[in-house]
Amino acid sequence: ESEGTMSDRRGMLVSNSRLALLSVKCGFHRYLRCGSPSVMSRICRFVEKVESSKDTDENGAEEDVYTGELAVIKELGDLLEAVAGAIFIDSGMDLDAVWQAYKPLFQPVMERLASNSRLSPVRLLSEKCQGLLRIGRPEFVSEDSVRLTVTVIGVGKFTSIASSATQAKLVACNKALTALQRKDEQDGGAEKKVDASESPAVNEERC
């Protein structure tokens, strides 16, 4: 694999969305104490959404993050990292001990990412629209809402409001990718219609 592909997969493995999902899978959220009612409310909605989802594969939930159906809760990802840090300290700074504790959790995810993974919408859009992509600055709409606009020259503007600038960018880029895919399909359909309309005339000239 190329260095870029490996870097992308590493990024997806340790993304806030992936860590938050794994934190819920481990049940760590049950032990979280937080003094912010708004944060706890978002965590409860996230847990309810994940636990009620029929798709038990984190890749499916990751797709919900890209579409904006599932809000990323950074605090849950921080919780998973905090537990890893506690194991590291309590084991006398033994990285092997941390890996032994977390390997059963991360290995299945790593195998799925290696066999079937989708690159980040930001990366895909950057490669597809080189020189035509403009990502705006995040704007705080409220205490826990951020708005961000992505512009693809010649296609349009795509805006998203999410709980973080990172997710807002992911969702906006995913919207742009969807629009580009539809545009490509429409252009392809138009070309087929033109070819079909021209083919009889060509055949007549050959006869």
C-alpha positions, 0 to 999 in steps of 0.5 A: 500500500502507498504511504498516503493510503496507510495514512488515510486508514490510520486517520479513519481508525483514530477519528473522533467518530470511530473512537466515540463509536468504540467507546459506546461499544465498550460501555464507557459512556455509562461511567462518564460524569459531565457537568454540562447538560447540553453535552450530556444531552448530545451524548444521550442522543448519540448513544441512543442512535448508535444502540438503535442502529441495525448496522452493527458495523462501525463503517455504517455508522461512519457513513451516518457521520458523513451524511450528518445523521449522526453527530460526532461526540468528541467527549466519548473519543476523549474517554476512550483515550483517557482509559488508554492513558490510565492503563499506560500509567498504571502498568508502569508506562508499558505500551504492550499492556495498553495494546493487549487491552485494546487489541481485541477492540481495534483489531476487527476494525483494522481488518475491516478498514483494510478490506473495505474502507471509504476514504474521507469525503474531504480527501476524495473531494480534494482529489476530484476537484483539484484547484476548484475546491474552496473550503470556508472558515467555520462560523459558530452558530451557537455554543455547540453548532458550527456552520461551514461552506464548501464551494466547488467552482462550476458546481455550487456551494454546499453548507453544513451545520454540525457540532464541530468544524470537523464534522461540518466539513465532512458533511459539506464535502459529502454533499458536494461529492453527491452533487458531483456524482449526480452531475456525472450521471446526468452528463453521461446520460446526456452523452448516451442520448446524443449517441443514440440520436446520431447513430441512425444518421451515421448508419444511413450515410454508410449504406 
